[in-house]
Amino acid sequence: MKSFCIVALAFVAACAADDTYTSDAGLSIDVLVKDKKQVKEILDCFTAKSDCSPQAAALKDDLPDALGTACSKCTPQQKRGTRLFFEAVKKYYIADFEGLQKKFDPDNKLFPALEAAIASY
């Protein structure tokens, strides 16, 4: 459950409406990104290096949509959380971040647009 809550803040969750994603706004992304182990658990789920909880798997399913729309369905808080999560992954696990990019964006067209969209959050 702890992992789900952390992932929910870091990434977008299942769509509750056609134009936004839902998230657990009660958690602190600032705490998450300082915990290298939790960052790694989330990253490994998304890159299929380890099993995902059912909740994390659902979030993983939403990642392609968030990438494809440059997080247009994300709230400002979700954009900030996504930015901070990616920054932590790059800081602690750059090779794994590159693996995440290759898995979800092999042509390197979606991540640059997403990162530009969330840069100011």
OpenMM code with the backbone's topology and positions (N, CA, C; nanometers):
from openmm import Vec3, app, unit

residues = "MET LYS SER PHE CYS ILE VAL ALA LEU ALA PHE VAL ALA ALA CYS ALA ALA ASP ASP THR TYR THR SER ASP ALA GLY LEU SER ILE ASP VAL LEU VAL LYS ASP LYS LYS GLN VAL LYS GLU ILE LEU ASP CYS PHE THR ALA LYS SER ASP CYS SER PRO GLN ALA ALA ALA LEU LYS ASP ASP LEU PRO ASP ALA LEU GLY THR ALA CYS SER LYS CYS THR PRO GLN GLN LYS ARG GLY THR ARG LEU PHE PHE GLU ALA VAL LYS LYS TYR TYR ILE ALA ASP PHE GLU GLY LEU GLN LYS LYS PHE ASP PRO ASP ASN LYS LEU PHE PRO ALA LEU GLU ALA ALA ILE ALA SER TYR".split()
positions = [
    Vec3(0.0831, -0.1192, 0.0000),
    Vec3(0.0000, 0.0000, 0.0000),
    Vec3(0.0868, 0.1245, 0.0000),
    Vec3(0.1980, 0.1192, 0.0750),
    Vec3(0.2883, 0.2335, 0.0815),
    Vec3(0.3421, 0.2673, -0.0577),
    Vec3(0.3815, 0.1634, -0.1315),
    Vec3(0.4337, 0.1868, -0.2659),
    Vec3(0.3286, 0.2484, -0.3560),
    Vec3(0.2031, 0.2009, -0.3453),
    Vec3(0.0978, 0.2578, -0.4277),
    Vec3(0.0817, 0.4067, -0.3999),
    Vec3(0.0796, 0.4434, -0.2754),
    Vec3(0.0595, 0.5842, -0.2399),
    Vec3(0.1721, 0.6706, -0.2943),
    Vec3(0.2927, 0.6204, -0.2866),
    Vec3(0.4075, 0.6954, -0.3361),
    Vec3(0.4013, 0.7074, -0.4877),
    Vec3(0.3715, 0.5975, -0.5533),
    Vec3(0.3612, 0.5995, -0.6991),
    Vec3(0.2490, 0.6920, -0.7438),
    Vec3(0.1388, 0.6900, -0.6702),
    Vec3(0.0244, 0.7727, -0.7078),
    Vec3(0.0624, 0.9191, -0.7100),
    Vec3(0.1476, 0.9588, -0.6176),
    Vec3(0.1890, 1.0978, -0.6168),
    Vec3(0.2901, 1.1254, -0.7265),
    Vec3(0.3776, 1.0310, -0.7516),
    Vec3(0.4814, 1.0509, -0.8508),
    Vec3(0.4303, 1.0501, -0.9929),
    Vec3(0.3373, 0.9660, -1.0191),
    Vec3(0.2830, 0.9533, -1.1538),
    Vec3(0.1318, 0.9668, -1.1516),
    Vec3(0.0735, 0.9798, -1.2646),
    Vec3(-0.0715, 0.9905, -1.2771),
    Vec3(-0.1347, 0.8563, -1.2535),
    Vec3(-0.2529, 0.8568, -1.1963),
    Vec3(-0.3258, 0.7335, -1.1692),
    Vec3(-0.4312, 0.7129, -1.2773),
    Vec3(-0.5169, 0.6199, -1.2565),
    Vec3(-0.6218, 0.5909, -1.3540),
    Vec3(-0.7106, 0.7130, -1.3744),
    Vec3(-0.7629, 0.7269, -1.4941),
    Vec3(-0.8469, 0.8427, -1.5243),
    Vec3(-0.9776, 0.8362, -1.4458),
    Vec3(-1.0081, 0.9460, -1.3786),
    Vec3(-1.1366, 0.9564, -1.3106),
    Vec3(-1.2327, 1.0362, -1.3979),
    Vec3(-1.1781, 1.1170, -1.4832),
    Vec3(-1.2577, 1.1968, -1.5762),
    Vec3(-1.1834, 1.1964, -1.7091),
    Vec3(-1.2479, 1.2444, -1.8115),
    Vec3(-1.1866, 1.2426, -1.9434),
    Vec3(-1.0680, 1.3372, -1.9564),
    Vec3(-1.0622, 1.4406, -1.8720),
    Vec3(-0.9592, 1.5414, -1.8931),
    Vec3(-0.8544, 1.5492, -1.7836),
    Vec3(-0.8625, 1.4705, -1.6784),
    Vec3(-0.7590, 1.4720, -1.5744),
    Vec3(-0.7364, 1.3325, -1.5195),
    Vec3(-0.6223, 1.3156, -1.4552),
    Vec3(-0.5914, 1.1937, -1.3828),
    Vec3(-0.6203, 1.2195, -1.2355),
    Vec3(-0.6336, 1.1125, -1.1600),
    Vec3(-0.6508, 1.1286, -1.0164),
    Vec3(-0.5182, 1.0999, -0.9480),
    Vec3(-0.5010, 1.1502, -0.8275),
    Vec3(-0.3815, 1.1209, -0.7488),
    Vec3(-0.4136, 1.1364, -0.6026),
    Vec3(-0.3254, 1.0855, -0.5210),
    Vec3(-0.3375, 1.1034, -0.3773),
    Vec3(-0.2587, 1.2273, -0.3405),
    Vec3(-0.3270, 1.3384, -0.3280),
    Vec3(-0.2611, 1.4662, -0.3030),
    Vec3(-0.2136, 1.4808, -0.1596),
    Vec3(-0.2437, 1.3860, -0.0719),
    Vec3(-0.2055, 1.3973, 0.0679),
    Vec3(-0.0633, 1.3548, 0.0983),
    Vec3(0.0098, 1.3040, 0.0010),
    Vec3(0.1459, 1.2572, 0.0261),
    Vec3(0.2486, 1.3587, -0.0211),
    Vec3(0.3669, 1.3462, 0.0336),
    Vec3(0.4730, 1.4412, 0.0011),
    Vec3(0.5732, 1.3823, -0.0979),
    Vec3(0.5759, 1.4356, -0.2157),
    Vec3(0.6744, 1.3932, -0.3148),
    Vec3(0.8145, 1.4285, -0.2672),
    Vec3(0.8245, 1.5329, -0.1860),
    Vec3(0.9549, 1.5748, -0.1347),
    Vec3(1.0187, 1.4656, -0.0490),
    Vec3(0.9381, 1.3913, 0.0247),
    Vec3(0.9882, 1.2805, 0.1058),
    Vec3(1.0246, 1.1629, 0.0145),
    Vec3(0.9399, 1.1319, -0.0798),
    Vec3(0.9631, 1.0204, -0.1712),
    Vec3(1.0964, 1.0319, -0.2422),
    Vec3(1.1257, 1.1444, -0.3001),
    Vec3(1.2442, 1.1556, -0.3849),
    Vec3(1.3742, 1.1493, -0.3051),
    Vec3(1.3656, 1.1575, -0.1743),
    Vec3(1.4849, 1.1442, -0.0901),
    Vec3(1.5091, 0.9995, -0.0490),
    Vec3(1.4157, 0.9108, -0.0788),
    Vec3(1.4275, 0.7701, -0.0423),
    Vec3(1.4661, 0.6900, -0.1666),
    Vec3(1.5968, 0.6659, -0.1814),
    Vec3(1.6471, 0.5987, -0.3003),
    Vec3(1.5830, 0.4611, -0.3213),
    Vec3(1.5570, 0.3904, -0.2132),
    Vec3(1.4980, 0.2569, -0.2251),
    Vec3(1.3578, 0.2633, -0.2848),
    Vec3(1.2780, 0.3573, -0.2402),
    Vec3(1.1422, 0.3689, -0.2935),
    Vec3(1.1437, 0.4164, -0.4379),
    Vec3(1.2340, 0.5067, -0.4697),
    Vec3(1.2474, 0.5509, -0.6091),
    Vec3(1.2809, 0.4308, -0.6966),
    Vec3(1.3737, 0.3484, -0.6506),
    Vec3(1.4156, 0.2306, -0.7266),
    Vec3(1.3013, 0.1298, -0.7421),
    Vec3(1.2227, 0.1092, -0.6365),
    Vec3(1.1098, 0.0158, -0.6451),
    Vec3(1.0100, 0.0602, -0.7511),
    Vec3(0.9812, 0.1874, -0.7531),
    Vec3(0.8870, 0.2401, -0.8524),
    Vec3(0.9452, 0.2261, -0.9927),
    Vec3(1.0695, 0.2652, -1.0072),
    Vec3(1.1360, 0.2567, -1.1369),
    Vec3(1.1407, 0.1128, -1.1869),
    Vec3(1.1737, 0.0197, -1.0989),
    Vec3(1.1796, -0.1211, -1.1399),
    Vec3(1.0426, -0.1728, -1.1822),
    Vec3(0.9381, -0.1261, -1.1181),
    Vec3(0.8034, -0.1633, -1.1600),
    Vec3(0.7778, -0.1149, -1.3022),
    Vec3(0.8081, 0.0093, -1.3267),
    Vec3(0.7795, 0.0662, -1.4579),
    Vec3(0.8666, 0.0081, -1.5686),
    Vec3(0.9857, -0.0387, -1.5350),
    Vec3(1.0746, -0.0945, -1.6369),
    Vec3(1.0689, -0.2470, -1.6411),
    Vec3(0.9748, -0.3057, -1.5682),
    Vec3(0.9514, -0.4501, -1.5672),
    Vec3(1.0699, -0.5294, -1.5130),
    Vec3(1.1476, -0.4685, -1.4246),
    Vec3(1.2570, -0.5403, -1.3601),
    Vec3(1.2095, -0.6113, -1.2343),
    Vec3(1.0933, -0.5738, -1.1864),
    Vec3(1.0345, -0.6417, -1.0709),
    Vec3(0.8831, -0.6363, -1.0842),
    Vec3(0.8190, -0.7173, -1.0032),
    Vec3(0.6729, -0.7195, -1.0045),
    Vec3(0.6179, -0.5876, -0.9523),
    Vec3(0.5008, -0.5544, -0.9996),
    Vec3(0.4313, -0.4336, -0.9558),
    Vec3(0.3140, -0.4737, -0.8687),
    Vec3(0.2841, -0.3900, -0.7747),
    Vec3(0.1584, -0.4085, -0.7031),
    Vec3(0.0460, -0.3833, -0.8041),
    Vec3(-0.0744, -0.4297, -0.7773),
    Vec3(-0.1839, -0.4030, -0.8711),
    Vec3(-0.2032, -0.2534, -0.8964),
    Vec3(-0.1882, -0.1739, -0.7925),
    Vec3(-0.2051, -0.0297, -0.8085),
    Vec3(-0.0933, 0.0301, -0.8953),
    Vec3(0.0295, -0.0123, -0.8702),
    Vec3(0.1414, 0.0385, -0.9498),
    Vec3(0.1292, -0.0054, -1.0951),
    Vec3(0.0782, -0.1255, -1.1165),
    Vec3(0.0578, -0.1722, -1.2539),
    Vec3(-0.0426, -0.0852, -1.3269),
    Vec3(-0.1468, -0.0443, -1.2564),
    Vec3(-0.2458, 0.0445, -1.3189),
    Vec3(-0.1832, 0.1785, -1.3540),
    Vec3(-0.0978, 0.2283, -1.2668),
    Vec3(-0.0290, 0.3547, -1.2952),
    Vec3(0.0660, 0.3392, -1.4132),
    Vec3(0.1336, 0.2269, -1.4168),
    Vec3(0.2244, 0.1986, -1.5280),
    Vec3(0.1486, 0.1996, -1.6604),
    Vec3(0.0258, 0.1500, -1.6574),
    Vec3(-0.0570, 0.1490, -1.7782),
    Vec3(-0.0906, 0.2907, -1.8253),
    Vec3(-0.0960, 0.3863, -1.7325),
    Vec3(-0.1283, 0.5246, -1.7680),
    Vec3(-0.0079, 0.6037, -1.8186),
    Vec3(0.1110, 0.5540, -1.7918),
    Vec3(0.2310, 0.6280, -1.8312),
    Vec3(0.2375, 0.6565, -1.9813),
    Vec3(0.2067, 0.5618, -2.0690),
    Vec3(0.2111, 0.5944, -2.2122),
    Vec3(0.1194, 0.7105, -2.2508),
    Vec3(0.0012, 0.7163, -2.1905),
    Vec3(-0.0897, 0.8272, -2.2203),
    Vec3(-0.0317, 0.9598, -2.1713),
    Vec3(0.0234, 0.9583, -2.0516),
    Vec3(0.0843, 1.0806, -1.9981),
    Vec3(0.2010, 1.1256, -2.0857),
    Vec3(0.2796, 1.0309, -2.1329),
    Vec3(0.3896, 1.0648, -2.2235),
    Vec3(0.3372, 1.1165, -2.3569),
    Vec3(0.2383, 1.0481, -2.4110),
    Vec3(0.1857, 1.0848, -2.5419),
    Vec3(0.1166, 1.2194, -2.5458),
    Vec3(0.0688, 1.2657, -2.4310),
    Vec3(-0.0004, 1.3944, -2.4253),
    Vec3(0.0817, 1.5012, -2.3541),
    Vec3(0.2080, 1.4711, -2.3269),
    Vec3(0.2954, 1.5626, -2.2527),
    Vec3(0.2290, 1.6071, -2.1219),
    Vec3(0.1659, 1.5122, -2.0567),
    Vec3(0.1037, 1.5332, -1.9255),
    Vec3(-0.0091, 1.6364, -1.9306),
    Vec3(-0.0762, 1.6457, -2.0428),
    Vec3(-0.1839, 1.7446, -2.0547),
    Vec3(-0.3013, 1.7150, -1.9618),
    Vec3(-0.3155, 1.5903, -1.9188),
    Vec3(-0.4221, 1.5542, -1.8256),
    Vec3(-0.3768, 1.5627, -1.6797),
    Vec3(-0.2530, 1.6012, -1.6583),
    Vec3(-0.1980, 1.6095, -1.5231),
    Vec3(-0.2361, 1.7416, -1.4571),
    Vec3(-0.2586, 1.7339, -1.3281),
    Vec3(-0.2790, 1.8554, -1.2499),
    Vec3(-0.1427, 1.9202, -1.2274),
    Vec3(-0.1384, 2.0460, -1.1863),
    Vec3(-0.0089, 2.1075, -1.1550),
    Vec3(0.0702, 2.0270, -1.0503),
    Vec3(0.0029, 1.9728, -0.9520),
    Vec3(0.0704, 1.8936, -0.8493),
    Vec3(0.1299, 1.7656, -0.9102),
    Vec3(0.0583, 1.7032, -1.0007),
    Vec3(0.1096, 1.5836, -1.0667),
    Vec3(0.2291, 1.6168, -1.1558),
    Vec3(0.2244, 1.7311, -1.2214),
    Vec3(0.3382, 1.7724, -1.3040),
    Vec3(0.4611, 1.7939, -1.2173),
    Vec3(0.4428, 1.8582, -1.1030),
    Vec3(0.5548, 1.8801, -1.0115),
    Vec3(0.6074, 1.7457, -0.9611),
    Vec3(0.5184, 1.6569, -0.9224),
    Vec3(0.5593, 1.5259, -0.8736),
    Vec3(0.6335, 1.4463, -0.9787),
    Vec3(0.5862, 1.4514, -1.0993),
    Vec3(0.6518, 1.3807, -1.2093),
    Vec3(0.7908, 1.4383, -1.2336),
    Vec3(0.8003, 1.5708, -1.2343),
    Vec3(0.9317, 1.6347, -1.2529),
    Vec3(1.0287, 1.5937, -1.1436),
    Vec3(0.9847, 1.6016, -1.0195),
    Vec3(1.0722, 1.5664, -0.9077),
    Vec3(1.1108, 1.4185, -0.9104),
    Vec3(1.0171, 1.3325, -0.9482),
    Vec3(1.0479, 1.1903, -0.9574),
    Vec3(1.1531, 1.1649, -1.0652),
    Vec3(1.1348, 1.2232, -1.1828),
    Vec3(1.2332, 1.2039, -1.2895),
    Vec3(1.3691, 1.2604, -1.2508),
    Vec3(1.3710, 1.3724, -1.1827),
    Vec3(1.4982, 1.4289, -1.1364),
    Vec3(1.5677, 1.3338, -1.0403),
    Vec3(1.4924, 1.2722, -0.9495),
    Vec3(1.5501, 1.1764, -0.8545),
    Vec3(1.6025, 1.0531, -0.9276),
    Vec3(1.5257, 1.0041, -1.0228),
    Vec3(1.5699, 0.8871, -1.0985),
    Vec3(1.6990, 0.9190, -1.1726),
    Vec3(1.7065, 1.0348, -1.2343),
    Vec3(1.8288, 1.0733, -1.3062),
    Vec3(1.9472, 1.0887, -1.2115),
    Vec3(1.9199, 1.1372, -1.0927),
    Vec3(2.0267, 1.1579, -0.9941),
    Vec3(2.0795, 1.0250, -0.9411),
    Vec3(1.9901, 0.9346, -0.9064),
    Vec3(2.0293, 0.8091, -0.8432),
    Vec3(2.0505, 0.6940, -0.9405),
    Vec3(1.9757, 0.6927, -1.0495),
    Vec3(1.9719, 0.5753, -1.1372),
    Vec3(1.9652, 0.6152, -1.2843),
    Vec3(2.0640, 0.6876, -1.3324),
    Vec3(2.0606, 0.7400, -1.4693),
    Vec3(2.0490, 0.6278, -1.5730),
    Vec3(2.1176, 0.5174, -1.5539),
    Vec3(2.1086, 0.4080, -1.6516),
    Vec3(1.9666, 0.3522, -1.6558),
    Vec3(1.9030, 0.3430, -1.5410),
    Vec3(1.7653, 0.2945, -1.5375),
    Vec3(1.6693, 0.3948, -1.6001),
    Vec3(1.6981, 0.5234, -1.5844),
    Vec3(1.6145, 0.6241, -1.6496),
    Vec3(1.6241, 0.6088, -1.8007),
    Vec3(1.7440, 0.5845, -1.8494),
    Vec3(1.7611, 0.5631, -1.9931),
    Vec3(1.6841, 0.4390, -2.0382),
    Vec3(1.6795, 0.3360, -1.9540),
    Vec3(1.6009, 0.2170, -1.9845),
    Vec3(1.4522, 0.2470, -1.9884),
    Vec3(1.4072, 0.3323, -1.8969),
    Vec3(1.2674, 0.3749, -1.8957),
    Vec3(1.2338, 0.4494, -2.0245),
    Vec3(1.3227, 0.5370, -2.0654),
    Vec3(1.3019, 0.6102, -2.1906),
    Vec3(1.2944, 0.5143, -2.3089),
    Vec3(1.3855, 0.4204, -2.3159),
    Vec3(1.3865, 0.3262, -2.4284),
    Vec3(1.2608, 0.2396, -2.4310),
    Vec3(1.2131, 0.2029, -2.3139),
    Vec3(1.0938, 0.1189, -2.3061),
    Vec3(0.9688, 0.1932, -2.3523),
    Vec3(0.9527, 0.3158, -2.3068),
    Vec3(0.8293, 0.3898, -2.3339),
    Vec3(0.8409, 0.4904, -2.4484),
    Vec3(0.9634, 0.5201, -2.4902),
    Vec3(0.9828, 0.6202, -2.5951),
    Vec3(1.1083, 0.5861, -2.6757),
    Vec3(1.1051, 0.4761, -2.7509),
    Vec3(1.2261, 0.4330, -2.8221),
    Vec3(1.2779, 0.5339, -2.9242),
    Vec3(1.1923, 0.6198, -2.9749),
    Vec3(1.2356, 0.7190, -3.0732),
    Vec3(1.2742, 0.8526, -3.0098),
    Vec3(1.2678, 0.8600, -2.8770),
    Vec3(1.3042, 0.9803, -2.8022),
    Vec3(1.2298, 1.1049, -2.8505),
    Vec3(1.1010, 1.0904, -2.8711),
    Vec3(1.0178, 1.2043, -2.9116),
    Vec3(0.9251, 1.2496, -2.7992),
    Vec3(0.8868, 1.1570, -2.7111),
    Vec3(0.7870, 1.1878, -2.6093),
    Vec3(0.8464, 1.2434, -2.4803),
    Vec3(0.9569, 1.1871, -2.4358),
    Vec3(1.0158, 1.2348, -2.3103),
    Vec3(1.0587, 1.3806, -2.3169),
    Vec3(1.1222, 1.4258, -2.4251),
    Vec3(1.1588, 1.5687, -2.4290),
    Vec3(1.0366, 1.6606, -2.4194),
    Vec3(0.9268, 1.6239, -2.4845),
    Vec3(0.8052, 1.7058, -2.4765),
    Vec3(0.7471, 1.7036, -2.3362),
    Vec3(0.7462, 1.5866, -2.2740),
    Vec3(0.6965, 1.5769, -2.1373),
    Vec3(0.7831, 1.6585, -2.0423),
    Vec3(0.9125, 1.6426, -2.0519),
    Vec3(1.0021, 1.7165, -1.9628),
    Vec3(0.9892, 1.8675, -1.9825),
    Vec3(0.9686, 1.9106, -2.1048),
    Vec3(0.9466, 2.0538, -2.1289),
    Vec3(0.8153, 2.1004, -2.0649),
    Vec3(0.7131, 2.0163, -2.0725),
    Vec3(0.5818, 2.0525, -2.0180),
    Vec3(0.5808, 2.0606, -1.8658),
    Vec3(0.6676, 1.9833, -1.8016),
    Vec3(0.6678, 1.9818, -1.6550),
    Vec3(0.7831, 2.0619, -1.5942),
    Vec3(0.8679, 2.1185, -1.6764),
    Vec3(0.9896, 2.1848, -1.6292),
    Vec3(0.9655, 2.2978, -1.5309),
    Vec3(0.8579, 2.3698, -1.5454),
    Vec3(0.8349, 2.4853, -1.4597),
    Vec3(0.7512, 2.4530, -1.3358),
    Vec3(0.7264, 2.3255, -1.3106),
    Vec3(0.6448, 2.2863, -1.1956),
    Vec3(0.7291, 2.2352, -1.0823),
] * unit.nanometer
topology = app.Topology()
chain = topology.addChain("A")
for resn in residues:
    res = topology.addResidue(resn, chain)
    for name in ("N", "CA", "C"):
        topology.addAtom(name, app.Element.getBySymbol(name[0]), res)
